[in-house]
Amino acid sequence: MKFNYIQLCFLCFAFLSLKSNAQETLPIYTDYLSDNVYLIHPSAAGIGNSSKLRLTARQQWSGIPNAPSLQTLSFHTRLSEESKVGYGLILFNDENGYHSQKGVQGTFAYHLPLGNGKFFQQLSFGLSFTFVQNQSDQRTFFGDPQVASIIESTSYYNADFSVAYHRGGIFSYFTVKNLLLTAKNNLNVQEPLDLKNYIFSAGYYFGEDNFVQLEPSIMLQFRESTGQRIADFNIKAYKTYSQTQFWAALSYRRSFDPNAIENSQFVSPVLGINYKNFMFSYTYTKQMNDIVLTDSGFHQVSLGINLWTRKQRAAACPNINSSFGSF
């Protein structure tokens, strides 16, 4: 009975985690610092001078059984070099204890050039539609007639809308997530359906003439239903040798939740390397609060390939101009 009680407690904890993460369709971590902006902002689909294939794997609370994990596979491109239309696809698997969600997201983007001068300038729009299947595996629970030893599942649809503006080294994105969230969670009918999350990202890339290129940026989130505010403060540095580019980033995330006694804080160093058209990065996230579930931190690995790289645009940030030639 003690073991069953522990399982039921973990199930309740997983429901709470599901409410804060899984409802977002895709949990929002620091993937965007690993040249994977598209995971957060649909308007980034096909925005650069190459098609991008990215694979990520994230493991939280290392060493704890059934800890949250996330895997994503994404691809986005333009129809052609002259085309203004971009599209993208994301497959993801998000597991959290005895709960999981698997989904597919498709994106349509339109990129409007605003000038052909010395600086790259572009206004972009993106719209994503997502199908998600939720599952709750209760087959290992027994002894309580209120808990059925089955796999419960339900599915739902969602939509996100995004706008982006680039000018030279300036980049900015604004995205509204969960615009079209259907009634979805039969596993927890008390959850609110208004789950809109407003995300704003902006930064500046200090150009290629410097010995080391720097890219400070911020990302702000506002969750409408809870009033929670989240801020990321980032600094990223690049250094290129021949056909190899080394880069590193440091991110500090702070949550401001009006309903929480202690708001969460995270520090995430990121290390990466681009060799020709291949990309590899490793992210370690450390929670800074006094009370944490574990001190082991969160680990994430990202792999990527830039495909069909075209000529670089006028002076712009690395999200627009991939570093090296065709693959």
C-alpha positions as CSV (number, residue, x, y, z in Angstrom):
1,M,0.0,0.0,0.0
2,K,2.9,2.4,0.7
3,F,4.2,1.9,-2.8
4,N,0.7,2.5,-4.3
5,Y,0.5,5.7,-2.2
6,I,3.8,6.9,-3.6
7,Q,2.6,6.2,-7.1
8,L,-0.6,8.1,-6.6
9,C,1.4,11.1,-5.2
10,F,3.6,11.0,-8.2
11,L,0.5,10.9,-10.5
12,C,-0.8,14.1,-8.8
13,F,2.6,15.8,-9.3
14,A,2.6,14.7,-12.9
15,F,-0.9,16.3,-13.4
16,L,0.5,19.6,-12.0
17,S,3.5,19.4,-14.4
18,L,1.1,18.6,-17.2
19,K,-0.8,21.7,-16.5
20,S,2.3,23.9,-16.6
21,N,4.1,22.3,-19.5
22,A,2.1,20.0,-21.6
23,Q,-0.7,22.5,-22.1
24,E,1.8,24.6,-23.9
25,T,1.8,21.9,-26.7
26,L,5.6,22.2,-26.7
27,P,7.4,23.2,-23.4
28,I,9.4,26.4,-23.9
29,Y,13.0,25.9,-22.9
30,T,16.2,27.5,-24.3
31,D,16.2,25.6,-27.6
32,Y,16.1,28.9,-29.5
33,L,19.7,29.6,-28.4
34,S,20.8,26.5,-30.3
35,D,19.7,28.0,-33.6
36,N,16.3,26.5,-33.3
37,V,14.1,29.6,-33.1
38,Y,11.4,27.8,-35.1
39,L,10.4,25.6,-32.2
40,I,9.0,28.7,-30.5
41,H,8.2,31.2,-33.3
42,P,6.3,29.9,-36.4
43,S,7.4,33.1,-38.3
44,A,10.9,31.7,-38.3
45,A,10.0,28.9,-40.8
46,G,12.2,29.3,-43.9
47,I,13.4,32.7,-42.6
48,G,17.1,32.2,-43.3
49,N,19.3,31.3,-46.3
50,S,19.2,27.6,-45.7
51,S,16.8,24.8,-44.9
52,K,17.3,23.6,-41.3
53,L,16.9,20.1,-39.9
54,R,17.1,19.9,-36.1
55,L,16.9,17.1,-33.5
56,T,16.8,17.7,-29.8
57,A,16.7,15.5,-26.7
58,R,16.1,16.8,-23.2
59,Q,16.2,15.0,-19.9
60,Q,15.2,16.6,-16.6
61,W,16.0,15.6,-13.1
62,S,18.7,13.1,-14.1
63,G,18.7,10.0,-11.9
64,I,15.0,10.2,-10.9
65,P,12.7,7.5,-12.4
66,N,10.0,8.7,-14.8
67,A,11.5,12.2,-14.9
68,P,10.3,14.5,-17.6
69,S,11.9,14.2,-21.0
70,L,11.3,15.7,-24.4
71,Q,12.4,14.9,-28.0
72,T,11.7,17.0,-31.0
73,L,12.5,16.7,-34.7
74,S,11.9,19.8,-36.8
75,F,12.5,20.9,-40.4
76,H,11.7,24.2,-42.1
77,T,12.6,25.7,-45.5
78,R,11.4,28.0,-48.3
79,L,9.8,26.7,-51.5
80,S,12.7,28.3,-53.5
81,E,15.4,30.9,-53.2
82,E,13.1,33.6,-54.8
83,S,10.0,32.4,-53.0
84,K,8.4,34.4,-50.1
85,V,6.7,31.3,-48.8
86,G,8.2,29.1,-46.0
87,Y,6.9,26.0,-44.4
88,G,7.9,23.8,-41.5
89,L,7.1,20.5,-39.7
90,I,7.7,19.5,-36.0
91,L,7.3,16.1,-34.5
92,F,7.6,15.8,-30.7
93,N,7.3,13.4,-27.8
94,D,6.9,14.9,-24.3
95,E,6.9,12.4,-21.4
96,N,6.2,13.4,-17.8
97,G,6.0,10.6,-15.3
98,Y,3.0,8.4,-16.3
99,H,1.8,11.0,-18.7
100,S,2.9,11.7,-22.3
101,Q,1.9,13.7,-25.3
102,K,2.9,13.1,-28.9
103,G,2.2,15.7,-31.6
104,V,2.8,17.0,-35.1
105,Q,2.9,20.6,-36.0
106,G,2.7,22.1,-39.5
107,T,3.6,25.7,-40.3
108,F,3.0,28.2,-43.1
109,A,5.1,31.4,-43.2
110,Y,5.2,34.4,-45.5
111,H,8.3,36.6,-45.7
112,L,8.0,40.2,-47.0
113,P,11.3,41.9,-48.0
114,L,11.3,45.6,-47.1
115,G,14.4,46.8,-48.9
116,N,17.4,45.8,-51.0
117,G,19.9,48.2,-49.5
118,K,23.0,47.6,-47.4
119,F,21.0,46.1,-44.5
120,F,18.8,43.1,-44.6
121,Q,15.2,44.0,-43.8
122,Q,12.2,41.7,-43.7
123,L,8.7,41.4,-42.1
124,S,7.5,37.8,-41.6
125,F,4.3,36.1,-40.6
126,G,3.7,32.5,-39.5
127,L,0.7,30.3,-38.6
128,S,1.1,26.8,-37.1
129,F,-1.5,24.1,-36.5
130,T,-0.9,21.3,-34.1
131,F,-2.4,17.9,-33.4
132,V,-1.6,16.4,-30.0
133,Q,-2.5,13.1,-28.4
134,N,-2.4,12.9,-24.6
135,Q,-2.0,9.6,-22.7
136,S,-2.1,8.6,-19.0
137,D,-0.7,5.2,-18.3
138,Q,-2.4,3.8,-15.2
139,R,-1.6,0.1,-15.7
140,T,0.8,0.0,-12.8
141,F,-1.8,1.5,-10.4
142,F,-3.9,-0.9,-8.4
143,G,-5.7,-1.2,-5.0
144,D,-7.9,1.9,-5.5
145,P,-11.2,1.4,-7.3
146,Q,-11.2,5.1,-8.4
147,V,-8.1,4.5,-10.6
148,A,-8.7,2.3,-13.6
149,S,-5.7,0.2,-14.6
150,I,-5.8,1.3,-18.3
151,I,-4.2,3.7,-20.7
152,E,-6.5,6.8,-21.0
153,S,-6.0,9.0,-24.0
154,T,-7.5,12.1,-25.5
155,S,-6.5,14.4,-28.4
156,Y,-6.8,18.0,-29.3
157,Y,-5.9,20.7,-31.8
158,N,-4.1,23.9,-31.4
159,A,-2.9,27.0,-33.4
160,D,-0.1,29.6,-32.9
161,F,0.3,32.9,-34.7
162,S,3.6,34.8,-35.1
163,V,5.2,37.9,-36.5
164,A,8.9,38.7,-37.0
165,Y,10.9,41.7,-38.0
166,H,14.6,41.8,-39.0
167,R,16.8,44.7,-39.9
168,G,20.5,44.3,-40.1
169,G,21.7,42.9,-36.8
170,I,18.3,43.5,-35.1
171,F,15.9,40.6,-34.8
172,S,12.5,40.5,-33.1
173,Y,9.6,38.0,-32.8
174,F,6.1,38.1,-31.3
175,T,4.1,34.9,-31.0
176,V,0.7,34.1,-29.5
177,K,0.4,30.5,-28.6
178,N,-2.7,28.4,-27.9
179,L,-5.0,30.6,-30.1
180,L,-7.3,27.7,-31.1
181,L,-7.1,25.3,-28.2
182,T,-10.0,22.8,-28.4
183,A,-11.5,21.2,-25.3
184,K,-8.9,18.5,-24.8
185,N,-8.1,17.3,-21.4
186,N,-10.6,14.6,-20.3
187,L,-7.9,13.5,-17.8
188,N,-8.3,16.7,-15.8
189,V,-11.6,18.4,-16.6
190,Q,-11.0,21.3,-14.2
191,E,-8.2,22.7,-16.3
192,P,-8.9,26.2,-17.8
193,L,-9.2,26.3,-21.6
194,D,-7.8,29.8,-21.9
195,L,-4.1,29.0,-22.1
196,K,-2.9,31.9,-24.3
197,N,0.8,32.6,-23.9
198,Y,2.3,35.8,-25.4
199,I,6.0,35.6,-26.3
200,F,8.3,38.4,-27.3
201,S,11.9,37.9,-28.3
202,A,14.4,40.5,-29.4
203,G,18.2,40.9,-29.7
204,Y,21.0,42.5,-31.6
205,Y,24.0,40.9,-33.4
206,F,27.2,42.8,-33.2
207,G,28.7,42.1,-36.7
208,E,31.3,40.1,-38.3
209,D,34.1,42.7,-38.1
210,N,34.7,42.1,-34.4
211,F,37.2,39.6,-33.1
212,V,34.3,37.8,-31.3
213,Q,30.7,38.4,-32.3
214,L,28.3,39.1,-29.5
215,E,24.5,38.6,-29.5
216,P,22.6,39.8,-26.4
217,S,18.9,39.0,-26.4
218,I,15.8,38.8,-24.2
219,M,12.6,36.7,-24.3
220,L,9.5,37.6,-22.3
221,Q,6.4,35.4,-21.7
222,F,3.0,36.3,-20.3
223,R,0.5,33.5,-19.5
224,E,-3.0,35.0,-19.7
225,S,-4.9,32.5,-17.5
226,T,-2.4,32.6,-14.5
227,G,-0.8,36.1,-14.9
228,Q,2.6,34.4,-14.8
229,R,5.5,36.4,-16.3
230,I,8.7,34.8,-17.4
231,A,11.9,36.6,-18.5
232,D,15.0,35.2,-20.2
233,F,18.2,37.3,-20.3
234,N,20.7,35.9,-22.7
235,I,24.2,36.6,-24.1
236,K,25.7,34.6,-26.9
237,A,29.2,34.8,-28.4
238,Y,30.6,33.4,-31.8
239,K,34.1,32.8,-33.0
240,T,34.9,31.4,-36.5
241,Y,38.0,29.6,-37.6
242,S,38.1,28.5,-41.3
243,Q,35.0,26.2,-41.7
244,T,34.4,25.8,-38.0
245,Q,32.4,28.1,-35.8
246,F,32.5,27.9,-32.0
247,W,29.8,29.5,-29.9
248,A,28.6,29.7,-26.3
249,A,25.6,31.2,-24.6
250,L,24.5,32.0,-21.1
251,S,20.8,32.3,-20.2
252,Y,19.1,33.4,-17.0
253,R,15.4,32.7,-16.6
254,R,13.2,34.2,-13.9
255,S,9.5,33.4,-13.3
256,F,7.2,36.0,-11.7
257,D,4.1,34.1,-10.7
258,P,1.6,36.2,-8.6
259,N,0.3,32.9,-7.0
260,A,3.7,31.5,-6.0
261,I,5.6,32.1,-2.7
262,E,8.9,31.5,-4.4
263,N,9.3,32.0,-8.1
264,S,11.6,29.8,-10.1
265,Q,15.0,30.8,-11.4
266,F,17.2,28.9,-13.9
267,V,20.7,29.4,-15.3
268,S,21.5,27.6,-18.6
269,P,25.0,27.6,-20.1
270,V,25.0,26.4,-23.8
271,L,28.1,25.2,-25.8
272,G,28.0,24.6,-29.5
273,I,30.0,24.0,-32.6
274,N,29.1,24.4,-36.3
275,Y,31.4,22.5,-38.7
276,K,30.5,23.2,-42.3
277,N,26.8,22.6,-42.4
278,F,26.6,20.4,-39.2
279,M,25.6,21.7,-35.8
280,F,26.0,20.2,-32.3
281,S,25.2,21.8,-29.0
282,Y,24.9,20.9,-25.3
283,T,22.7,22.7,-22.7
284,Y,22.9,22.3,-19.0
285,T,20.1,23.9,-16.9
286,K,20.5,24.5,-13.1
287,Q,17.6,25.5,-10.9
288,M,18.6,28.2,-8.5
289,N,15.8,28.0,-5.9
290,D,16.5,27.0,-2.3
291,I,14.1,24.1,-2.5
292,V,14.5,21.8,-5.6
293,L,13.6,18.3,-6.4
294,T,17.2,17.3,-7.3
295,D,20.6,19.0,-7.7
296,S,21.3,17.0,-10.9
297,G,20.0,19.7,-13.3
298,F,18.6,19.3,-16.8
299,H,20.6,18.1,-19.8
300,Q,19.8,18.7,-23.5
301,V,21.6,17.8,-26.7
302,S,20.8,19.3,-30.1
303,L,22.0,18.1,-33.5
304,G,21.4,19.9,-36.8
305,I,22.1,20.0,-40.5
306,N,21.8,23.0,-42.8
307,L,20.6,21.9,-46.2
308,W,20.5,23.6,-49.6
309,T,22.3,26.7,-48.3
310,R,21.9,29.7,-50.6
311,K,24.1,32.8,-50.9
312,Q,24.1,35.1,-47.8
313,R,21.8,38.0,-47.6
314,A,22.9,41.6,-46.8
315,A,24.3,42.1,-43.3
316,A,22.1,40.3,-40.9
317,C,22.1,38.1,-37.7
318,P,23.1,34.4,-37.8
319,N,19.5,33.3,-37.8
320,I,19.2,34.8,-41.3
321,N,22.7,34.0,-42.6
322,S,24.1,30.5,-42.1
323,S,27.9,30.6,-41.7
324,F,29.1,28.2,-44.5
325,G,28.3,26.9,-48.0
326,S,26.1,24.4,-49.6
327,F,25.5,20.8,-48.4
